[in-house]
Amino acid sequence: MSPLETKVRALFDAYGKRSDDALQDPPLLDIEGVVRSFAPYFVASSPGGVMGGANDDAFREMVPKGFAHYRNVGGKHMTIKGIRVIELDRLHAVADVDWQFDYVNKAGKAGHVTFTNFYFVTIADGSAKVFAYVTPDEEQAMREHGLL
């Protein structure tokens, strides 16, 4: 395994654990750890459009709200089921990450949603950071599973 792939995998091992911990009861929030996972500026693309933002105080405030949303719709676990790392050059990679979101919906039925996100990662400053990501339509998947 290359040094780049090692750093990308370590980034997502930690990010996946933080995401799962944040859905526990009580939640274990490592906001600073999540914030450190992202570059000073990053871009997101989803069916809702493309947006960019600074890794600043506003982002720091959004992190716990995002996890609270997942808990409020019934989220119990968020785990990584697979990671494929595509090296672009010695400093950049795409991490193709398969997630599983376990829930109990409003009707009390347990289930899970699986989805894949693509993360663009740099190690230009020595540590792995996400500078862009592409996500599927989470809201549609949640509606289909009775979470919204």
GIHUGI-V312769 format. One record per helix or strand of 3 or more residues. SS is the DSSP state (alpha for helix, beta for strand). FROM is the first residue (numbers start at 1). TO is the last residue. If there is no record, write none. Layout:
ss=[SS:SS]
from=[FROM:FROM]
to=[TO:TO]
This chain:
ss=[alpha:alpha:beta:beta:alpha:beta:beta:beta:beta:alpha]
from=[3:31:38:49:57:75:92:110:129:138]
to=[21:36:46:54:72:87:104:122:134:144]
